[in-house]
Amino acid sequence: MTLDTPSLSPGLEGVPIAESSVSLVEGEAGRLTYRGYSIEDLTQPGVTFEEVVALLYESELPTGTHVDEIRRHLHDQRVLTPDQLAVARQIGAMTHPMFALQAATALLAPSDNDFERKVPTVQERGLSLVAKVGHLVGIIAQARAGRPYDGPWVGESHAHMMLRMITGRQPSREHERAMNALLILQADHSAGNASTFTARVVTSSKAEPEAVCAAAIGALSGPAHGGANEASLRLFQQIGDPKRAEEQIQRMLDDKFKIPGFGHRVYHVKDPRSKVIQQLAKEVIVPGSREADLYDIALTVEKVATERLGARGLYPNVDLFSGCVFAALGIPTDFFTPIFAASRTLGWMVHMKEQWESGNRIFRPTQIYTGEEHRDFMPIDRRS
Ligand SMILES: CC(C)(COP(=O)(O)OP(=O)(O)OC[C@H]1O[C@@H](n2cnc3c(N)ncnc32)[C@H](O)[C@@H]1OP(=O)(O)O)[C@@H](O)C(=O)NCCC(=O)NCCS
């Protein structure tokens, strides 16, 4: 290798793309912290998503009074124009909710395209998107279920608003607590994951926050990233019977099928988020229910896949058990990833702010060219 031919790192494995103080993923220890606080502490009963909004933006845990202010601020920021609401309902019924969310988010953008002039508003615009994207998920769910629009209530938490709008039911305290924990757990995962990296790449072109967020939603939609929560539950539904799970998973692994919810680029032990989610599963899954069967299947997947792949550093990730908890909360399967997106909007927007504060140089990596060099052009009538 010479200095002129840099070596390729497929998937940019091990290549730092930013300096960041938002969250830390410690792959060998199986630890995730936000601004130094462990996700186990941040998902204790009583902690709300609003607290984590303050923590990620302001680097400190907020007082109770400040959390109330944030809750009111998010409520005020949820307001949409009649056109935005009508379009979100219309597209919500047309396509997968993740794509509807991506389109509806892009349509929140202003009529000008000159964000550099507006950089001092980066936090305000980010908070507005955190408020609105959660609201949009609720609107899309109501439209898909054929229910009339019933928007945010004064004083309700982000978790309560989303769960109520998505399920069409008033959530219990236990369900609201689980929803808070799920929103917190998925709010950030360092700068290097595919969707946050996307958010940073789009930020680097000085794009508006809505363009940043819509692009990141697209990156999150894929089954190798956020879409794995939906894919894993669909797999468990397809397996159907917990008694047949072991034999089917063995066969899938023989066929080199990639089990959704398993494996991770950075964690080579069990993902700490999956342990928190298993605690939530104990709290919300009713014994004897359909979700209890699906959870049994997930446990069999963990056992068989760990026996076969654990020695290679492959273990359950956040998506192996999250679908079972979402299902137990009454959330339709195709809304698992949109909820993830609403939660991760917080991380994307905090990374956008951090990147502007650290210079925001445009991403312009290089390539290793493998094509033809300098060929003679032949006019069309002389080609045989
Ligand atoms: C997360 C993921 C994309 C990481 O990808 P990566 O770091 O590029 O790792 P690779 O896909 O190259 O996998 C490395 C090896 O482990 C195997 N492997 C990885 N994940 C696997 C899985 N879920 N099931 C079975 N085998 C798996 C691969 O087949 C590959 O084996 P090989 O070396 O024999 O070809 C990958 O583990 C995956 O696709 N998991 C399922 C999707 C998922 O749950 N995504 C959510 C992540 S939070």
The ligand as an SDF file (V2000), in Angstrom:
LIG
                    3D

 48 50  0  0  0  0  0  0  0  0999 V2000
  -26.2560   -5.7480   13.1910 C   0  0  0  0  0  0  0  0  0  0  0  0
  -25.5320   -6.2480   11.9580 C   0  0  0  0  0  0  0  0  0  0  0  0
  -26.0560   -5.4870   10.7340 C   0  0  0  0  0  0  0  0  0  0  0  0
  -24.0270   -6.0000   12.1380 C   0  0  0  0  0  0  0  0  0  0  0  0
  -23.4190   -6.2570   10.9120 O   0  0  0  0  0  0  0  0  0  0  0  0
  -21.8240   -6.3750   10.7220 P   0  0  0  0  0  0  0  0  0  0  0  0
  -21.1090   -5.8120   11.8640 O   0  0  0  0  0  0  0  0  0  0  0  0
  -21.5210   -5.8630    9.3590 O   0  0  0  0  0  0  0  0  0  0  0  0
  -21.5670   -7.9390   10.7780 O   0  0  0  0  0  0  0  0  0  0  0  0
  -21.7500   -8.9620    9.5760 P   0  0  0  0  0  0  0  0  0  0  0  0
  -23.1100   -8.8310    8.9660 O   0  0  0  0  0  0  0  0  0  0  0  0
  -20.5920   -8.8300    8.6340 O   0  0  0  0  0  0  0  0  0  0  0  0
  -21.6630  -10.3470   10.3310 O   0  0  0  0  0  0  0  0  0  0  0  0
  -20.4430  -10.9690   10.7260 C   0  0  0  0  0  0  0  0  0  0  0  0
  -20.6800  -12.4620   10.7490 C   0  0  0  0  0  0  0  0  0  0  0  0
  -21.6650  -12.7810   11.7430 O   0  0  0  0  0  0  0  0  0  0  0  0
  -22.8190  -13.3740   11.1440 C   0  0  0  0  0  0  0  0  0  0  0  0
  -24.0150  -12.7330   11.7010 N   0  0  0  0  0  0  0  0  0  0  0  0
  -24.1460  -11.4360   12.0330 C   0  0  0  0  0  0  0  0  0  0  0  0
  -25.3830  -11.2020   12.4960 N   0  0  0  0  0  0  0  0  0  0  0  0
  -26.0250  -12.3790   12.4390 C   0  0  0  0  0  0  0  0  0  0  0  0
  -27.3450  -12.7510   12.7620 C   0  0  0  0  0  0  0  0  0  0  0  0
  -28.2180  -11.8520   13.2120 N   0  0  0  0  0  0  0  0  0  0  0  0
  -27.7180  -14.0210   12.5780 N   0  0  0  0  0  0  0  0  0  0  0  0
  -26.8300  -14.9220   12.0940 C   0  0  0  0  0  0  0  0  0  0  0  0
  -25.5700  -14.6210   11.7650 N   0  0  0  0  0  0  0  0  0  0  0  0
  -25.1620  -13.3670   11.9360 C   0  0  0  0  0  0  0  0  0  0  0  0
  -22.7170  -13.0210    9.6580 C   0  0  0  0  0  0  0  0  0  0  0  0
  -23.4070  -13.9440    8.8450 O   0  0  0  0  0  0  0  0  0  0  0  0
  -21.2390  -13.0050    9.4360 C   0  0  0  0  0  0  0  0  0  0  0  0
  -20.8080  -14.3480    9.3180 O   0  0  0  0  0  0  0  0  0  0  0  0
  -19.6400  -14.7730    8.2850 P   0  0  0  0  0  0  0  0  0  0  0  0
  -18.4050  -14.0870    8.8060 O   0  0  0  0  0  0  0  0  0  0  0  0
  -19.6020  -16.2600    8.3950 O   0  0  0  0  0  0  0  0  0  0  0  0
  -20.0580  -14.2710    6.9390 O   0  0  0  0  0  0  0  0  0  0  0  0
  -25.7840   -7.7750   11.7690 C   0  0  0  0  0  0  0  0  0  0  0  0
  -25.3940   -8.4580   12.9570 O   0  0  0  0  0  0  0  0  0  0  0  0
  -27.2180   -8.0780   11.4290 C   0  0  0  0  0  0  0  0  0  0  0  0
  -27.6070   -8.0260   10.2330 O   0  0  0  0  0  0  0  0  0  0  0  0
  -28.0810   -8.4230   12.4530 N   0  0  0  0  0  0  0  0  0  0  0  0
  -29.4760   -8.6450   12.2200 C   0  0  0  0  0  0  0  0  0  0  0  0
  -30.1970   -7.3090   12.0280 C   0  0  0  0  0  0  0  0  0  0  0  0
  -30.3530   -6.5410   13.3350 C   0  0  0  0  0  0  0  0  0  0  0  0
  -30.7430   -7.0820   14.3490 O   0  0  0  0  0  0  0  0  0  0  0  0
  -30.1000   -5.2320   13.2550 N   0  0  0  0  0  0  0  0  0  0  0  0
  -30.2730   -4.3300   14.4060 C   0  0  0  0  0  0  0  0  0  0  0  0
  -28.9560   -3.9140   14.9760 C   0  0  0  0  0  0  0  0  0  0  0  0
  -29.1840   -3.0280   16.4870 S   0  0  0  0  0  0  0  0  0  0  0  0
  1  2  1  0
  2  3  1  0
  2  4  1  0
  2 36  1  0
  4  5  1  0
  5  6  1  0
  6  7  2  0
  6  8  1  0
  6  9  1  0
  9 10  1  0
 10 11  2  0
 10 12  1  0
 10 13  1  0
 13 14  1  0
 14 15  1  0
 15 16  1  0
 15 30  1  0
 16 17  1  0
 17 18  1  0
 17 28  1  0
 18 19  1  0
 18 27  1  0
 19 20  2  0
 20 21  1  0
 21 22  1  0
 21 27  2  0
 22 23  1  0
 22 24  2  0
 24 25  1  0
 25 26  2  0
 26 27  1  0
 28 29  1  0
 28 30  1  0
 30 31  1  0
 31 32  1  0
 32 33  2  0
 32 34  1  0
 32 35  1  0
 36 37  1  0
 36 38  1  0
 38 39  2  0
 38 40  1  0
 40 41  1  0
 41 42  1  0
 42 43  1  0
 43 44  2  0
 43 45  1  0
 45 46  1  0
 46 47  1  0
 47 48  1  0
M  END
$$$$
